[in-house]
Amino acid sequence: MNVSEFLGTRVFDKNGFEIGKISDMLINPKEGVINFISISTGEFGIRRKDVQIKPSDVKVMGDYLLLNLAREDLDID
């Protein structure tokens, strides 16, 4: 899969609450490993905040991203 296929993917916390969408990924091309995933929260210009998570914070990745973290753990409010 290409990184562009993940952009815009909906992100949910461990309690099933939607917190945002994937906006970017930092990848180490030599190792082919994802270092960080950026999540854009809120609407553009309205309480928008970008947070970065580590791959170890991800529980499930597919049609959506499910985290091992709660919304409160991300400091987005």
N, C-alpha and C positions, 0 to 999 in steps of 0.2 A: 504494500500500500504506500501511497505517497502521502507526505505530510499534509498536502492540500486537501486530501480526503477527510482529514480529521477536523479541519478548521470549520467552526460553526457547530460542532457537535455539542449537544446539550449536556450539562454537567449537573449531577445530583449529589447531595451530601449523603452520609450514611443513613440518615433518617428519611430519605426519599424526597427532600425538598430541593427544587431546582435552584441553583445558585448562579448560573451563567452559562457561557459557551466558550469552547476552546478558541482562543484568538491567535496563539502562536505556540511553537515548540522549539526548544533549543536542543539540537542533536549533535552528538560527536560523530562526524562522518567516518573517521578512521575505525572506530569501534562499532558503529551502527547502533548506538545507544542513545535513548532519550535522557537528557540531563534534567530538563525542567519543562513543565507544561504551563502556559499562561492561560488564565481564565479571565474573561471579561465579564464583570457583573453589572447589572443595571442596564439602562438604556443609554444610548449615545448622548452625552451631555447632561444626563439626568442621573445624579448619584452614581455615575459610572466609576468603577474602580477595577484595576487589574491586579490579580494576585498570581503568584507562582507556586506551583506544587511540585513535589518530587514524584517520580514514578512509583516509589514505595507507598505513596498516599492513595494510589489507585487500587480499587478492589476489582472492578469489572470495566473493560473497555470494549465497545462494540458499536451498536447503534447509538449508544449514549455512554457517558463516563460516570461510574459510580465510585465515590470516594470512601476511604476508611475514616474520613474526618467529618465532624459536624460543622454546620455553618458557623457556629461560635468559635471554632478552632481557627478559622480563616481570617478573622478580623476584617470583615467586609461591611459591617454595619456602622 
